[in-house]
């Protein structure tokens, strides 16, 4: 089974081009299942007491071999129930279920097992939490409250403007490159999840902020180690996602925003403000780089909540 997992991760990397984070998540899920199967096999062969004795004595366990064709749907169900008893959240269990399902399906398609035992395995239902957002006034206060005459002010203003103007993920922003930025046409090409690239419009105010940063501040950051990333640290290196978080939080604090402001909040606000102003959901899906429209539909619920709140506040008989 360990060899099969390695082959599957290699397939994800080379043939499907899935991200490193996705590969790591899948590997952790599958290796956890493999360890559980191996322990179950050892308990069946040695007994629980003997296994615990060997563990306490730090004695190597007998070698185990998991027959892929011998894995049953009951095995999978028992493992998931065990993880649930251990306190794993429904959302995390769903990730494990998906990893096992696609692994078993891949094994079946490659004829390494006789049948796909997970065909009838359903995904656990998870609660969907509405994303937090800022209203348009709060967003404007945040952006206008960034002092451009402060050290790194032009850079920080350009970063926050772009996050809100284009709804970028933090990873997309830190990896944004000069050759993919067209301020004349007001577009930026970014690479999102699954190494998928997309063109995203950039608003006029964001373009102005970026142009000012590129002209007056970025040249002073350039060093021998500098690459072609748009946003640089004072040492001339690419900014990290953690640093972007720090920048956004500092800007919010300085602007007097009494909210937990973080980069993804700007992405949520971008989508919600587009929707509330009449943008089509499919267009928002394309702008955000969502593979599935159901992911984007969460913003319709946010907008409905906003409308209800306005109604309750202003209608005399609400």
C-alpha positions in Angstrom: 0.0 0.0 0.0 2.8 2.4 0.8 4.2 1.9 -2.7 0.8 2.5 -4.2 0.5 5.8 -2.2 3.8 7.0 -3.6 2.7 6.2 -7.1 -0.5 8.0 -6.6 1.1 11.1 -5.2 3.5 11.1 -8.2 0.5 10.8 -10.5 -1.1 13.9 -8.8 2.1 15.9 -9.2 3.1 15.0 -12.8 0.0 14.1 -14.7 -2.6 16.3 -12.9 -0.3 19.1 -11.8 -2.0 19.5 -8.4 -0.5 21.9 -5.9 2.1 20.9 -3.3 -0.4 21.6 -0.5 -3.0 19.3 -2.1 -0.4 16.6 -2.5 0.7 16.9 1.2 -2.9 16.8 2.4 -3.7 13.7 0.3 -0.5 12.0 1.5 -1.3 12.6 5.1 -4.8 11.3 4.7 -3.7 8.1 2.9 -0.8 7.4 5.2 -3.0 7.8 8.2 -5.4 5.2 6.7 -2.4 2.9 6.0 -1.1 3.1 9.5 -4.6 2.3 10.9 -4.8 -0.8 8.6 -1.3 -1.9 9.6 -2.1 -1.6 13.3 -5.4 -3.5 12.8 -3.5 -6.3 11.1 -1.0 -6.4 14.0 -3.8 -6.5 16.6 -5.4 -9.4 14.7 -2.1 -11.3 14.6 -0.7 -10.5 18.0 -3.5 -9.2 20.2 -3.9 -5.8 21.8 -1.9 -6.6 24.9 1.1 -8.0 23.1 1.1 -5.1 20.7 1.1 -2.7 23.7 3.9 -4.7 25.3 6.1 -4.4 22.2 5.3 -0.7 22.0 6.4 -0.1 25.7 9.6 -2.2 25.1 10.3 -0.3 21.8 10.6 -3.6 20.1 10.2 -3.5 16.3 6.8 -4.8 15.1 6.6 -7.7 12.7 6.4 -6.6 9.1 2.9 -6.0 7.8 1.7 -6.2 4.2 -1.7 -4.6 3.2 -3.4 -6.5 0.4 -5.0 -3.7 -1.6 -7.7 -6.1 -2.9 -8.6 -7.1 0.7 -9.5 -3.6 1.7 -13.3 -3.4 2.2 -15.9 -0.6 2.5 -16.3 -1.7 6.2 -12.6 -1.0 6.7 -13.0 2.5 5.4 -16.2 3.1 7.4 -14.6 1.8 10.6 -11.5 4.0 10.1 -13.7 7.1 9.6 -15.8 6.3 12.7 -12.5 5.9 14.6 -11.3 9.3 13.4 -14.7 10.8 14.4 -14.4 9.3 17.9 -10.9 10.8 18.1 -12.5 14.3 17.7 -11.7 15.0 14.0 -14.1 17.6 12.7 -16.6 16.8 9.9 -14.8 19.1 7.5 -11.5 17.3 8.2 -13.1 13.9 7.8 -14.5 15.0 4.5 -11.0 15.7 3.3 -9.9 12.1 4.3 -13.0 10.6 2.6 -12.2 12.4 -0.7 -8.6 11.3 -0.5 -9.5 7.7 0.0 -12.2 7.7 -2.7 -10.0 9.2 -5.4 -7.1 6.8 -4.4 -9.3 3.7 -4.6 -10.8 4.9 -7.9 -7.3 5.5 -9.3 -6.2 2.0 -8.2 -9.3 0.5 -9.9 -8.8 2.4 -13.1 -5.1 1.3 -13.1 -6.4 -2.3 -12.6 -4.4 -2.7 -9.4 -7.6 -3.7 -7.6 -10.6 -5.6 -8.8 -13.4 -3.1 -7.9 -14.0 0.4 -6.5 -15.3 -0.3 -3.0 -15.9 3.4 -2.2 -18.6 3.9 -4.9 -21.3 3.9 -2.3 -19.3 5.9 0.3 -21.0 9.2 0.9 -19.3 12.4 2.0 -20.1 13.6 5.5 -22.3 16.7 5.7 -20.5 19.7 7.0 -21.8 23.0 8.3 -21.2 25.9 6.0 -20.2 29.0 7.8 -20.9 32.3 6.1 -17.6 34.1 5.4 -17.0 37.4 7.2 -17.0 40.5 5.1 -16.4 44.3 5.5 -19.0 46.7 4.2 -18.1 49.2 1.5 -17.6 52.1 4.0 -15.2 50.0 6.1 -13.3 48.9 3.1 -13.0 52.6 1.9 -11.8 53.6 5.4 -9.2 50.9 5.4 -7.8 51.9 2.0 -7.9 55.6 2.5 -6.3 55.2 5.9 -3.0 53.8 4.6 -0.4 56.6 4.8 1.5 56.6 1.5 4.1 59.0 2.9 5.1 56.5 5.6 8.0 54.0 5.0 6.8 51.3 2.7 3.5 53.1 2.5 3.2 53.0 -1.3 3.9 49.3 -1.3 1.4 48.5 1.5 -1.3 50.7 -0.2 -0.8 48.9 -3.5 -1.0 45.5 -1.8 -4.3 46.2 0.0 -5.7 47.9 -3.1 -4.9 44.9 -5.3 -6.3 42.3 -2.8 -9.6 44.1 -2.7 -9.7 45.2 -6.4 -9.1 41.8 -7.8 -10.0 39.4 -5.0 -6.7 37.6 -5.1 -5.6 34.9 -2.7 -2.5 35.7 -0.7 -0.5 33.1 -2.5 -1.5 34.6 -5.8 -0.4 38.1 -4.7 3.0 37.1 -3.4 3.7 35.2 -6.6 2.4 38.0 -8.9 5.2 38.8 -11.4 5.9 42.0 -13.4 5.6 40.3 -16.8 2.0 39.2 -15.9 0.9 42.7 -14.9 -0.5 45.0 -17.6 -1.5 48.3 -16.0 -2.4 49.8 -19.4 -5.0 47.1 -20.0 -5.8 46.8 -16.3 -5.3 43.1 -16.1 -3.1 40.7 -14.1 -2.4 37.1 -14.8 -2.2 35.0 -11.7 -1.7 31.3 -10.9 -4.2 29.8 -8.5 -5.1 26.5 -7.0 -4.1 23.5 -9.1 -1.6 25.7 -11.0 -4.5 27.1 -13.0 -3.8 30.6 -14.5 -6.5 33.2 -15.0 -6.7 36.8 -16.1 -8.2 39.1 -13.5 -9.2 42.8 -14.0 -7.5 45.4 -11.8 -9.5 48.5 -10.8 -8.3 52.0 -11.7 -7.4 53.0 -8.2 -5.4 49.9 -7.7 -3.6 50.4 -10.9 -2.7 53.9 -9.9 -1.5 52.7 -6.5 0.6 50.0 -8.1 2.1 52.3 -10.7 3.1 54.8 -8.0 4.8 52.0 -6.0 6.6 50.6 -9.0 7.9 54.1 -10.0 8.9 55.5 -6.6 9.4 52.7 -4.1 10.1 49.3 -5.6 13.5 50.5 -7.2 14.8 51.2 -3.8 14.1 47.6 -2.7 15.9 45.9 -5.6 19.0 43.9 -4.7 21.1 41.2 -6.3 18.6 38.6 -4.9 15.6 40.3 -6.5 13.4 38.3 -8.8 10.5 39.5 -11.0 7.9 39.5 -8.3 5.8 42.7 -8.1 5.9 43.1 -4.4 9.3 43.0 -2.6 10.6 43.2 1.0 13.0 45.9 2.0 15.8 43.3 1.4 14.7 42.8 -2.2 13.2 39.4 -1.7 9.7 38.1 -2.4 7.3 38.8 0.4 5.9 35.8 2.4 2.2 35.1 3.0 2.8 35.7 6.7 4.2 39.2 6.0 1.2 40.0 3.9 -1.0 39.1 6.8 1.1 41.4 9.1 0.8 44.3 6.6 -3.0 44.0 6.2 -3.5 43.8 10.0 -1.2 46.8 10.6 -3.0 48.8 8.0 -6.4 48.0 9.5 -5.2 48.9 13.0 -3.8 52.2 11.8 -7.0 53.0 10.0 -9.0 52.4 13.2 -11.0 49.4 11.8 -12.4 47.5 14.8 -12.6 44.2 13.0 -10.4 41.1 12.6 -9.1 42.1 9.2 -7.0 39.6 7.2 -6.2 39.2 3.5 -8.9 36.7 2.8 -11.5 39.0 4.3 -10.7 41.4 1.4 -11.4 38.5 -1.1 -14.7 37.8 0.6 -15.6 41.5 0.6 -14.6 41.8 -3.1 -17.1 39.0 -4.0 -19.9 40.2 -1.8 -19.7 43.8 -3.0 -19.7 42.7 -6.6 -22.8 40.5 -6.0 -24.7 43.2 -4.0 -24.0 45.7 -6.9 -25.5 43.3 -9.5 -22.6 41.2 -10.8 -23.5 37.8 -12.2 -22.5 34.8 -10.0 -20.8 33.1 -12.9 -18.6 36.1 -13.5 -17.7 36.2 -9.8 -16.8 32.5 -10.0 -14.4 33.2 -12.9 -12.8 36.2 -11.2 -12.2 34.2 -8.0 -10.9 31.1 -9.8 -13.4 28.7 -8.2 -13.6 25.4 -10.0 -17.2 24.8 -8.7 -20.1 27.3 -8.7 -21.3 25.9 -5.4 -18.2 27.4 -3.8 -19.2 30.8 -5.1 -22.8 30.5 -4.1 -21.9 31.0 -0.4 -21.8 34.7 -1.2 -25.5 34.8 -2.2 -26.2 33.7 1.4 -24.0 36.5 2.7 -25.9 39.0 0.5 -29.2 37.7 1.8 -28.0 38.1 5.4 -27.1 41.7 4.6 -30.5 42.4 3.0 -32.2 40.9 6.1 -30.1 43.1 8.4 -31.0 46.2 6.5 -34.7 45.3 6.5 -34.7 44.7 10.2 -33.0 48.0 10.9 -35.0 50.3 8.7 -38.5 48.7 8.2 -41.0 50.1 10.8 -42.7 46.7 11.2 -39.6 44.4 10.8 
